[in-house]
């Protein structure tokens, strides 16, 4: 009865089983890879926010033990476009669990202009965020199609207290002419609005159309689960404190403080994960906003949600932390000579940079795969923030000799006087260990 739906999920499993996965400590199977696409995922975030630019694929129990229940299969089959939605979130166990627990709201609002129909199919929402699933159905075939200039506001026009907004290029499922896409919108504080307006621009080859679509969310949203931790961990002399976890249906927010007396600047917890008593893993958010920075010594890291699971025991585990000496955590570029005049020791980044229009382009060689965008907001010689609108990273080498090209677009780059400085957000330098903290 549900052969079509079960085959779709089984195909997901086979796709991952066919990939060669390196085995790391504690047998955590992780493969880091690039998502090369004509149109880069776009992310808007406040000054203290950051996003993981590359796409990571984490292999968890969902894909090795796919068994679709008749109830779940019936639920998928009953909702238009659900196959495309499931494929969009196949990398995120928390969102998959939300759908399997029927925590998904149908919206079904459509508008058609100039031969393209946009439908807001549905949403998953919690106290701090909304994930919208949409579909695009053009009357004729385009080489590519996407959305831009996305904004969400109250139906009365009031701007929402936005923390982050991210969206990527939609995709066309096999044997379909309809594009499926996803918009993730998170708030700085819990919200109480139910009636919204989505503004965006549809774009394709020779096509551009602005749309404003009102819609409502009718279902009640579930409250977050609070899990206090308050435990210290020291790795290679660097101390961090895990304060608490807030578990929402969409993601888990893990509050972390660094000891200000640390000698190194801690940049990123590469393999941070939640693990239950059976070894099931909930990894970091891999295709979207991976964290937000509260201050120099405090941040929130976002993990996949285990909201709909009730483990008897729950552990926080990690083995690698990106970290760099504090006096080396800055890169400075002489824009006129197109050369780096300050960078961390080792000169992993090619001292020669290049300028193409408003793009500043770096290249870097590493011994292992490193698919993070390294830099934070660029600053001029007076320390003022420069407007930057887009960034990207791509591997221009090969698997054995990775060489990464990183681009950042800076408004009116050629008019900037003096050196440009960047605070490093990510860098291929690690401290390692084997940490396991019981939090439940």
Secondary structure, 3 states (H helix, E strand, C coil): CCHHHHHHHHHHHHHHHCCCCCECHHHCEEEECCCCCCCCCEEEECCCEECCCCCEEECCHHHHCCCCCHHHHHHHHHCCCHHHHHHHCCCCHHHHHHHHCCCCEEEEEEEEECCEEEEEEEEEECCCEEEEEEEEEECCCCCCEEEEEEEEEECCCCECCEEEEEECCCEECCCCCEEEEEEEEEECCCCCCCEEEEEEEEEECCEEEEEEEEEECCCCCCCCEEEEEEEEEEECCEEEEEEEEEECCCCEEEEEEECCCCCEEEEEECCCEEEECCCCEEEECCCCCCEEEEECCEEEEEECCCCCCCCCCEEEEEEEEEEEEHHHCEEEEECCCCEEEECCCCCCECCECEEECCEEEEEEECCCCCCCCCECCCECCCCCECCEEEEEEEECCCCCCCEEEEEEEECCHHHCCCCEEEEECCCCCEEEEEEEEECC
